[in-house]
Amino acid sequence: MDVLNVIYFILTAFAAILVSITIWSRRPYRWRISAFFIGAALIILFYSSILELLSRPKPAHMELFHKNIPEVILLHASWEEEKAIYILVEIPGIEEPRLYVLPWSRDEAEKFEQAMEEGEETNEKVRIGNPFFNADEEDRERLIYTTPTKPLPTKGREQLPVTEFDPEAEKESYGEVPEEESE
């Protein structure tokens, strides 16, 4: 969301610069007034388009900033038959979850459903490997899997550290007397 504020500020500054150049030019009065209203409409249009984009899922193959992330955590997946698959994912290092749209594939929809069921049964997170590539253009497969089970905590008493082996101490326990004492 912070990136959108910066982009909006930059676009507004450019529009304001263009409007000010037009207003201070040696054009007739009506052209200067119309440039002002066109600039104001442009700024309002920028703002409304950014707000509208916030409510839409982003096509996964258009991800720019996090394209090289090896895996993401799947929070939810839904689909419309023959249209698209919608996934809500958590990207490591980013606070808010993101909504993406993938091209329709019955196989992938079944994999998403199966992985989410397995994750709910075992209370584990579902992960997606290679999430931001266009499956239509590439020959690789999108990996969908649950996280490995965590090892159980150790039970019982604490394990003592292993001591070093002393062969002289062993001889006494077998009834052997060290050679130094026998003389």
Buried (B, 14 or more C-beta within 10 A) or exposed (E): EEEEEEEBEEBBEEBBEBBEEBBEEEEEEEEBEEBBEBBEEBBEEBEEEBEEEEEEBBBBBEBEEBEEBEBBBBBEBEBEEEEBBBBBBBBEEEEEBBBBBBBBBEEBBEBBBEBBEBBEEEEBEBBBBBBBBEBEEEEEEBBBBBEEEEEEEEEEEEEEEEEEEEEEEEEEEEEEEEEEEEE
